[in-house]
């Protein structure tokens, strides 16, 4: 028993393969990593001359007084990239939680019923749809309450959600609504060790040190090039931990893979 997608066909059962799903998820993270590196390299290589050449190529400037010079566009592009990277990481984390939840439901159903008929899978899908519609903080609560899944990086994911709130509503400026009990917004990042002895991805992720990026009220959210990659590593570590929880839950339930 193994579901390969969090959007199954409720009319028939589907084989679930946790390892394949986790590998596909990590391959998606690799694409985000590569695209981030490409975009950062592109931004570093752009010149004012090249920018002005493209501006002039249109033959006119639509609204001259609103035209931004090279330095202004660099800052604007940087803000857009930061918001995009943070949003991508948040979406990846939520997608992981959705996949994990669906695996857990089907494993539990098979353990309780001894089979996974189309009718039972349809009921599981309906329960999963409700989970997908819940706020992110409630998703963590449901995973813990229903399946005993403790997300070690929950605080970091929630801080990322609050940071995205500031990016979308307040142009990246942290306000009281985004602060925790310590009056700070603290992003959790993962720092790559200078040398890794781990033979596999999971081992390397476990070796990474957690570092924090702290913002106070009134400060603008900014991330360096390195910190953007460290945020992606934190998301990868989160996903690895979550899929590992599913594997343990399946083993305890006697569900095999």
C-alpha positions as CSV (number, residue, x, y, z in Angstrom):
1,X,0.0,0.0,0.0
2,X,1.5,3.2,-1.1
3,X,-0.4,6.7,-2.4
4,X,1.7,8.5,-5.1
5,X,-0.2,11.7,-5.1
6,X,-2.3,13.9,-2.7
7,X,-4.9,14.1,-5.5
8,X,-5.9,10.4,-6.1
9,X,-8.7,9.2,-8.2
10,X,-11.4,8.4,-5.6
11,X,-12.8,5.7,-7.9
12,X,-9.9,3.3,-7.5
13,X,-7.0,2.5,-5.2
14,X,-3.5,3.5,-6.1
15,X,-0.2,2.2,-5.0
16,X,1.7,4.4,-2.6
17,X,5.4,4.6,-2.6
18,X,6.9,6.9,0.1
19,X,10.4,6.7,-1.2
20,X,9.5,7.7,-4.7
21,X,7.4,10.5,-3.5
22,X,10.2,11.8,-1.2
23,X,12.7,11.5,-4.0
24,X,10.4,13.5,-6.4
25,X,9.9,16.1,-3.8
26,X,13.7,16.5,-3.2
27,X,14.2,16.7,-7.0
28,X,11.8,19.6,-7.0
29,X,13.8,21.3,-4.3
30,X,16.9,20.8,-6.5
31,X,15.2,22.7,-9.3
32,X,14.5,25.6,-6.9
33,X,18.1,25.5,-5.8
34,X,19.4,25.6,-9.4
35,X,17.0,28.4,-10.4
36,X,17.9,30.5,-7.4
37,X,21.6,30.1,-8.3
38,X,20.9,31.0,-11.9
39,X,18.8,34.1,-10.9
40,X,21.5,35.3,-8.4
41,X,24.2,34.9,-11.0
42,X,22.1,36.7,-13.6
43,X,21.5,39.6,-11.2
44,X,25.2,39.9,-10.3
45,X,26.2,40.1,-14.0
46,X,23.7,42.7,-15.2
47,X,25.2,46.1,-15.9
48,X,23.7,49.6,-16.0
49,X,24.6,49.9,-19.7
50,X,22.7,46.7,-20.5
51,X,19.7,47.9,-18.5
52,X,19.6,51.3,-20.3
53,X,19.9,49.5,-23.6
54,X,16.8,47.5,-22.9
55,X,15.0,50.6,-21.7
56,X,15.8,52.4,-24.9
57,X,15.0,49.4,-27.1
58,X,11.3,50.0,-26.6
59,X,11.6,53.4,-28.4
60,X,9.9,55.3,-25.5
61,X,9.3,55.3,-21.8
62,X,5.6,55.0,-21.0
63,X,5.6,57.2,-17.9
64,X,8.8,59.1,-17.6
65,X,8.3,60.4,-14.1
66,X,7.8,56.8,-12.8
67,X,10.9,55.5,-14.6
68,X,13.3,53.9,-12.1
69,X,17.1,54.2,-12.5
70,X,19.5,51.2,-12.4
71,X,20.1,51.4,-8.6
72,X,16.3,51.6,-7.9
73,X,15.6,48.6,-10.1
74,X,18.4,46.6,-8.4
75,X,16.7,47.2,-5.1
76,X,13.3,46.5,-6.4
77,X,14.4,43.3,-8.2
78,X,16.1,42.2,-5.0
79,X,12.9,42.6,-3.0
80,X,10.9,40.7,-5.5
81,X,13.5,37.9,-5.5
82,X,13.4,37.7,-1.7
83,X,9.6,37.5,-1.6
84,X,9.6,34.9,-4.4
85,X,12.2,32.7,-2.6
86,X,10.3,32.9,0.7
87,X,7.0,32.2,-1.0
88,X,8.4,29.2,-2.9
89,X,9.8,27.8,0.4
90,X,6.5,28.2,2.2
91,X,4.6,26.5,-0.7
92,X,7.1,23.7,-0.6
93,X,6.6,23.2,3.1
94,X,2.8,23.2,2.8
95,X,2.9,20.8,-0.1
96,X,5.1,18.5,1.9
97,X,2.6,18.6,4.8
98,X,-0.3,17.8,2.4
99,X,1.5,14.8,0.9
100,X,2.5,13.5,4.4
101,X,-1.0,13.9,5.7
102,X,-2.5,11.9,2.8
103,X,0.1,9.1,3.3
104,X,-0.8,9.0,7.0
105,X,-4.5,8.8,6.5
106,X,-4.2,5.9,4.1
107,X,-1.8,4.0,6.3
108,X,-4.1,4.5,9.3
109,X,-7.1,3.4,7.2
110,X,-5.4,0.2,6.0
111,X,-4.3,-0.6,9.6
112,X,-7.8,-0.2,10.9
113,X,-9.7,-1.8,8.1
114,X,-7.1,-4.3,6.8
115,X,-7.8,-3.1,3.2
116,X,-8.0,0.0,1.1
117,X,-11.1,-0.2,-1.0
118,X,-12.2,2.6,-3.4
119,X,-14.9,3.6,-0.9
120,X,-12.4,3.9,2.0
121,X,-9.9,5.8,-0.2
122,X,-12.7,8.2,-1.2
123,X,-13.5,8.8,2.5
124,X,-9.8,9.3,3.2
125,X,-9.7,11.9,0.3
126,X,-12.6,13.8,1.8
127,X,-10.8,14.0,5.2
128,X,-7.7,15.1,3.4
129,X,-9.5,17.8,1.5
130,X,-10.6,19.3,4.9
131,X,-7.0,19.2,6.0
132,X,-5.8,21.0,2.9
133,X,-8.2,23.9,3.6
134,X,-7.1,24.5,7.2
135,X,-4.7,27.3,8.2
136,X,-1.1,26.2,8.4
137,X,-0.9,26.4,12.2
138,X,-3.9,24.0,12.5
139,X,-2.2,21.6,10.0
140,X,0.7,21.2,12.5
141,X,-1.8,20.6,15.3
142,X,-3.8,18.0,13.4
143,X,-0.6,16.1,12.4
144,X,0.4,15.9,16.0
145,X,-3.0,15.2,17.5
146,X,-4.0,12.5,15.0
147,X,-0.7,10.9,14.1
148,X,1.8,11.9,16.7
149,X,3.9,13.8,14.2
150,X,6.1,16.4,15.8
151,X,7.5,18.8,13.3
152,X,10.9,19.9,14.7
153,X,11.1,22.9,12.4
154,X,7.5,24.1,13.0
155,X,8.5,27.4,14.5
156,X,10.7,28.1,11.5
157,X,7.9,27.4,9.0
158,X,5.4,29.5,11.0
159,X,7.9,32.3,11.1
160,X,8.2,32.0,7.3
161,X,4.4,32.3,7.0
162,X,4.5,35.5,9.2
163,X,7.3,36.9,7.1
164,X,5.3,36.3,3.9
165,X,2.4,38.2,5.5
166,X,4.8,41.1,6.1
167,X,6.1,40.9,2.5
168,X,2.6,40.9,0.9
169,X,0.9,43.4,3.2
170,X,3.6,45.7,4.5
171,X,6.3,45.8,1.8
172,X,8.5,43.6,3.9
173,X,8.4,45.7,7.1
174,X,7.9,43.7,10.2
175,X,5.0,44.8,12.4
176,X,3.6,43.6,15.8
177,X,1.3,41.0,14.2
178,X,4.4,39.1,13.0
179,X,6.2,39.0,16.3
180,X,6.5,36.1,18.6
181,X,6.5,36.1,22.4
182,X,10.1,37.4,22.4
183,X,9.0,40.4,20.3
184,X,10.9,39.1,17.3
185,X,10.4,37.4,13.9
186,X,12.9,34.7,13.8
187,X,13.6,32.7,10.6
188,X,15.3,29.4,10.9
189,X,18.0,28.6,8.3
190,X,20.3,25.7,7.8
191,X,24.1,26.2,7.6
192,X,26.1,23.7,5.6
193,X,29.1,22.3,7.5
194,X,32.5,23.0,6.0
195,X,33.0,19.2,5.6
196,X,30.3,16.6,5.5
197,X,31.0,12.9,6.3
198,X,27.5,11.8,5.7
199,X,27.0,9.4,2.7
200,X,23.5,10.5,1.8
201,X,21.2,13.5,1.6
202,X,19.4,12.7,4.8
203,X,22.7,12.5,6.7
204,X,24.0,15.8,5.3
205,X,20.7,17.5,6.2
206,X,21.0,16.2,9.8
207,X,24.6,17.5,10.0
208,X,23.5,21.1,9.1
209,X,23.5,23.6,11.9
210,X,20.4,25.7,12.5
211,X,21.1,29.4,12.4
212,X,18.6,32.2,12.9
213,X,17.8,35.5,11.2
214,X,16.1,37.8,13.6
215,X,14.0,40.8,12.7
216,X,12.5,43.3,15.1
217,X,9.4,45.5,14.7
218,X,9.9,48.2,12.1
219,X,12.8,46.4,10.4
220,X,12.6,45.3,6.7
221,X,13.0,41.7,5.9
222,X,16.1,41.1,3.8
223,X,18.1,38.0,3.0
224,X,21.7,37.7,1.6
225,X,22.4,35.4,-1.3
226,X,23.8,32.8,1.1
227,X,20.8,33.1,3.4
228,X,18.4,32.4,0.6
229,X,20.1,29.1,0.0
230,X,20.2,28.4,3.7
231,X,16.4,28.9,3.8
232,X,16.0,26.3,1.0
233,X,18.2,23.9,3.0
234,X,15.9,24.4,6.0
235,X,12.9,23.5,3.9
236,X,14.7,20.4,2.6
237,X,15.5,19.4,6.2
238,X,11.9,19.9,7.2
239,X,10.7,17.7,4.3
240,X,13.2,15.0,5.2
241,X,12.0,15.0,8.8
242,X,8.3,14.8,7.8
243,X,8.8,12.0,5.3
244,X,10.9,10.1,8.0
245,X,7.9,10.5,10.4
246,X,5.7,8.8,7.8
247,X,8.1,5.9,7.3
248,X,8.2,5.3,11.1
249,X,4.4,5.5,11.3
250,X,4.1,3.0,8.4
251,X,6.6,0.7,10.1
252,X,4.7,0.9,13.4
253,X,1.4,0.2,11.6
254,X,2.9,-2.8,9.8
255,X,2.2,-1.1,6.4
256,X,5.5,-1.9,4.8
257,X,6.8,1.0,2.7
